[in-house]
Amino acid sequence: MVKKSSTKKSQKQQRLSLGLMSGTSMDAIDAALVLTERGEDTLLLHRQFSYPKELRTDLLVLLREYQAPLEKITSLHYAVGEAFAAAATNLLKEAKKKRLLSMQNTPLLIGSHGQTIFHNPEVKQTMQIGEGSIIAARTGFTTVSDFRMADTAVDGEGAPLLPFYHAKLFAKKAKLGIAVHNLGGISNFTYLGPKGKFFALDTGPANCLIDVAITTLTNGKSTFDPDGAFAARGATHKEALDFLMQKESIRNFLEKPAPKSTGRELFSLQLLEDFLKKYRTLSLEDTLATLSAFTVETMRMAYSRFILEKRLPLKEVIFCGGGTRNAHIISSFQSYFPMLRLSSIENHGIKPEALEAQAFGIFAWMALDRIPITSLTTTGAKKAVICGKISYGEIARKSR
């Protein structure tokens, strides 16, 4: 299924990873400090740090307009690097204050996903900003960043990358047939089945449209739908749902074979603005109910087409990501598949909001150990590749 993630030597020694992640919704920078010992990962500390308000505004404008002077893009690349460096620095300060680590005895690497500002799977191009050299310079620790480029260089889509880590965590359950489903800004799942069956795909939007809609309609008083409570009080507007489902570009994506990825380029701010303008008479609750139904319907289609119609075994779906807390989406999905066991990754001892950051921290060590984290069935890459670019810090000797 996947290569073993560590040698006997690395399984025995202690390692620290500091992972940094900001997803499609750009609601926060996740920072996770992880101790790995004998191949087992333990989350020591996880925090979410807000983007500086002006920086987040500039990023949202960039994602809405998809054009900016080179000077502006360069400035944002450095500014995101500084924001990620600040998150890492603050997490390390808190960890030391809590006496969670001893830097003298345990090597530490930082793995930074960065902030995606462009993703076009059709031409195998993607871009994440947030200069890794700045993080290394500010923290002193060697930083691995820009994980997706190596995959696109061998004809992969550069996403999703989390399947490697899902497989590492749940290899023992694969014989039952499980899916590890991430509900972040975008929705995606990894399928792990018997006889090494292993593939992944993005299904469509998760929270990216919902979060912006509630932020817009409440004038910033709410930035997400807690537990899906607003949507649960509303009703799905069929015509409005069809407006989204019947968009030619969206139909084309839904009909593509796996593996496949998507992003804000398709499920865009412009799409949401057109939707809100056309259906401006809908209540807040009905708007969120319809957008939530859009998320669930695209999920349903993916499971039906890629798992159930192929008669692959599936006993359990394990949810991770911030959307795990959205009870309305989870219960709506369950109504389509009452035979499936649904659980939160939290039930398996892993914090849902921390998983992606945690994974990129581990991926930093994978890069130095020269272990690939992609495959033909997860990103479409022609061959498995080692991902990430290394920026050495002053404390590089402690990260070897």
Beta strands, then each sheet from edge to edge (+ up, - down):
strand 1: 15-22
strand 2: 29-37
strand 3: 40-49
strand 4: 108-120
strand 5: 125-129
strand 6: 143-145
strand 7: 178-183
strand 8: 186-192
strand 9: 198-205
strand 10: 316-320
strand 11: 341-344
strand 12: 389-391
sheet 1: 3+ 2- 1+ 4+ 5-
sheet 2: 3+ 2- 1+ 4+ 6+ 12-
sheet 3: 9+ 8- 7+ 10+ 11+
end
